Amino acid sequence: MRRSRQRSSHLGLLLLFSQLYQVGLDNIPPVTLAMLGLNAYLFLFPAVPLMKACVSVHRAYDSGEWQRLLLSPFHHADDMHLYFNMASFLMKGIRLERRLGSAWFAYALAVFSLLTGVIYLALEAGLTHLTEDQSYSAACAVGFSGVIFALKVLNNHYHPGRVTYVMGFPVSNRYASWVELVLIHITSPGTSFIGHLAGILVGLLYTTGPLKKVMKMCAGMTSFNTFMPGTSFRSSGYSGSRHSFANRPTTEERSSSSYMAGMTEEEQLAAAIRNSLHDTGGGHHGAAPPPYGFRLTDEELRARRLTRIGGFM
């Protein structure tokens, strides 16, 4: 099993680069592209070992290691974890950055990344208190998927009339995030249910709660026409080619039609993997890891760290 992981230690990166090539770098807004680059860079050159990047109540609150709130969203357990998260983020980032504008989208990403971790800690601490089970406080989460769930809520909020097909059943976009939260937890053991729930709550705080107002106040803006939802693509500050978008559908636009054709986002990602493998001439017969953030024990973290070290040797 260790050998299999070593052989595929860079497959996720190859798939991600193939995905970016298919979309075209000039069709990806600057903040989305920069965030993709940051996550890929920190996977290849981690700021700290994975065991020091993941966030938990014991390690952040009890030990005072608050820097984990900043590190955990941008570090990933393995290359396929990185690929699934970044492929999902790519679709949402293109659409949301065009709608919100690059400046506000970058601001939202920063706030969501930090706040998702804070709410995750609060939920885990609350569960520890209610159940008197210390395993909740010890659970260490890592990955960008909490932020992705927050962006999923925003994306569904801005397209309320659409329908997502989940396992063949139509689900209103209003409830799609909740359905996917449960299904991912059932079908992908080891994923962080609380981390994903924290992302959904952050998204709801923005779309229906006070978070947007607080962000406006903190930004000290007097006019939000350039940065807030409803802004046209031309005023978003994105410097890519509009003509290229007009003649070549983006990944997000293709995914919208896939939704209507009865594919869930996870099915779209599986299709993307098959397309990318075909383009690169590669193949991977092992079971793919869960597509969202992992909830890791200390033993799993040590094993993944050893695997990463072996993969570069």
Steps between C-alpha positions, in 0.01 A plus 500: 500500500786733574648439157168579332483834680857580400434431132197729505656771717486749213202369306270756658728782390508365145121479497474854633740639240307315229177652628649850496628444147154395382342813647782729391699717742380815325141399584563472874456824700812616687395431861374152414824426315710635787313285754551191284870582478529556876347164586715317245814676623431417865438139406842477334673721758298489823542791738497248786459121525141378467482412869571865583257639241178317589263674742332352808371627834788339688766640273356845432310594815659289772857535372461855367613409148265744330715516188338170402186695406702669226694192391238223497286615202800515266665166578373166370543142611607369158503590132153364421356691795655811346366418153140440603490817706663718237289361214188582700636843594588576137138471390367714782783751491451590134131568546515674838799719421329620184190584703657650812806659345859402571554732798190392690549134408853508646363668813227236530749215459718639778204542735349160414833321547544638852136491610445142386778389732362703789152352463650153461675539836182632661294206373758242607532662842121502537476132409774419749309680774164338413626144457801511734690329220850640459537352153315803359761736642780279372367473142744687277372636167693622199407613150309762303167318491338700780553816296371319191175418680462867593550593134252230402236673716576833330485349153167331573366821655570695182326234287192414708284375215735224389475133586786267589458128442640299790510125436233548234262701719437869435593725790445874510822700517368638827548160666774349284782583742323322786429192291859481380625549857315188613581292192872576513507403866324171424691406185847631596595390853786703642381835369440779750123533538542783752747681274255490210213604726709795618543607137126485437434710810752761384329514162161546667639772727601684184188447289230529769681623809708794619837397357471703181407813697790449740738454209378825345552684826850357546595587144393858564355531152261774394396337174485131415380515142831370369536213743159375606268241338327618188810670361544446131801306376654812346513684834649212694858596429577169330750542220434181303373487144123546479505380142654172611218449752242577236629233265615238746276382784667499840514203734225657711277551199554140394426382853170689502380304201632182663292572805191527285599178327485318833861506624602595849816700559677185614401327174635799309831469681514129422442584133774763520740239633420264215548780244826608658633144516413456135683821410811411699501136394510391864289270710420438862327184608502557874214643696497880494505675836200701617449820300485730800690586817630221718449444870828342606620317806857540623590158360363586157684830500830330581441241229420768239806697602722193451332433164563859385865473607538168317335642189766768459793267556 
